[in-house]
Amino acid sequence: MVNLLISSWVVLMGTGGRVMAVLAWLLIPLFAAIGAAIWGSWASRDRTTGDVAELAGYARFREVMEKSHSGSGTA
């Protein structure tokens, strides 16, 4: 898709389009690196506070489920 867009720029702009095509091919890795940096910072964020609350909620859920099943008499 990007290759098609760059080829279209070259056809529409003549020799000036070649400069644009070169710039586009140089900008593609730059945008990829910026996107990778953003994703990397998001993926390595500190998630311990959410995990603690989630585990506490799961423990409460298990307690309630054990209480509700212990009085029923059936498994």
N, C-alpha and C positions, 0 to 999 in steps of 0.2 A: 504494500500500500504506500509506504513512504517512498519507495523507489519510483513508483508511478507519479507521485506528486513532484518529486525532484525532476524527473524527466519532463514533466509538463512545464515546470519553471524554465528549464533549459530551452524548450521549444518556444515558449512565449517571450522570453527576454533576450534571446540571441546570445551574444558573448557575455553580456552582463548576467545572464542566467547561469552561466557556468560558475561565476563567482558565488552566486546565491546557492548553487548546488553544492559547492565545496563547503560553504558556511553551514549549510544544512547538515551535511555529513559530519562536520565537526561538532555541531550542536547536539546531534543525536546521542553520542556517548556522554556528553556533558549532562544532558537531561536524565539519562539513565543513571549516572553517578549520583546526581542530586536525589532522584527517586529512591535509589538504593540506600543513601544516607538517611533519608526520612524514614524509610521502612525499618532500617537497622535500629534507629533510635526508638522507634515505636515497639519493635520486637523485644528490645532489651530493657524495657521500662520495669520499674519495681512494682510487682503485683502482689506482694506479701500481705498488704492490708486487706485486699479483697479476698484472698485465700483464707485468712483467719476467720473473717466473718462468714464466709461460705461454709467452712468446716464446722463452725459453731452452729449454724443453721441445720446442717446435716445431722449433727449430734442430737439436736432437739427433735428433729424429725424421727430419728431412730428410736428415741425414748418414747415418743408418742405412739409409734407403730408397735413397739414391744408391749406397752400398756394396753393398747386396744386388742391385741391378739392374745394376751395372757388371760384375760377374763372370758373369752368367748368359748373355750372348751374344745374347739375344733381347730385342726391345723390347716 
